[in-house]
């Protein structure tokens, strides 16, 4: 992996297969992977072994910059996953010839190979430039978001176009100071939930799709157990005061160059 790669929890193929299978069995229906996680074949195996019908699963993956100019990138991705279509296809980074990557998404959407399309890590100047070039507006953007960094500025653009936010680092990259904020402890006591469950519930009430990663089956189970309570407007306002406008992951232009030059070592069939 390129130096400085801080993307959310990386699972080995065996861990990914196990996590996907167990998560689907306990009721999860959204699975998120990527070319760069080099576990797409494992995710496909986990889906098949779960016994859950393909049409019940919302599957998202992402094209990596080294694939943007590969005319077969989408078909090869589908082959690795063992599916005829994905529900959501992203371009992963605004690196390399990202416009060629975006054109691949638009074509996949028109061809029925992806039910929706999205962009990942396209903030600031990148989403501003893409707006002048897209033919089809992306339905999703995947970016870092949590109570310390609520993407306030970006959300003005997203609201204008009806683009949904999917948050990574939803629990602040495991930062204890976020998890241990007194407001989450207090709300956890009130609702008989853990602070992490309160934070995940906050994401859903913000309208964010959320993708906490885990290889721990107990954590996977806990992360789903957030649908039986609702934070009040006052409680949401208290959480809003935590926003510092501070992210954990700071990507540099040098890293974007590295991303463009790195090729995933895909799992062999």
C-alpha positions, 0 to 999 in steps of 0.5 A: 500500500502507498505510504501514508495510507490511513484508510479505514480498517483493512481486513485480510481476505479471510477476515473480510469473508468471515465478517461479511458472512456473519454480518449478513447473517445477523441482518446487515444489508450494506457491504462496502469494499474496494479494488484497493482493499484487495478482498473483493473475491473474499467479499463475494465468497462471504455473500454467497456463503451467507445464504442471503439473496443477492437482491437483498444486499446493497453492495458498494465498491470503488475503482482504484486510480490505476484502473481508471484507464483500464477499459475492462475495470468494471467487468473485472471488478464484477468478476472478482465479486462474482456478481452481475452488478453492484448497487453503488460504484465509486471512484476512490481518489481524485488521483491520476486520470480521475475524469476517465474513471468517472466516465467509466462510472457513468457508462456502468450506470447506463449499462446497468452494471451499477445501480448508482454511482459515487465519488470518494474523497472528492472534496473542495477543488475536486468536487468543484471541478467535477461539477463542471464535467459530470453528465450524471450527478453522483448519488453518493460521496464517501468522506471522513465524517464524525461529530468532530468533523461534520463536513459542514462546508461540503454538505452545502454542495451535497444538499444542492445536488441531493448527494448522500454522504457515506461516512468513513472514520465514523467513530473518529478513527478509534480516538478515545477522546471522541468516544469518551466525550461526556455527552455520549456517556450520558446519552449511553446511560439514558438509552442503555447503549454504548457511546459508540452506538450513540455516535452511530445513531447520530450519523443515521439521524444526520442522514449519513450512511455509515460504514463502521468496519470490524473483524470482531463479530461482537462489535459487528453485532453491537454496531447494528443495534442502534435502531431502537432509539432516537436522539431528540433534537436537543440531544442532536444540538448538544452533539453538534457543539462538538464539531471542531472542523478537525479531520484525522486524515490529511491527504497530500498532493504527494500521496495522490501521486503515489495513489496514481502509481500504485497497483492493487495486487488482486487476490487470484481466482 
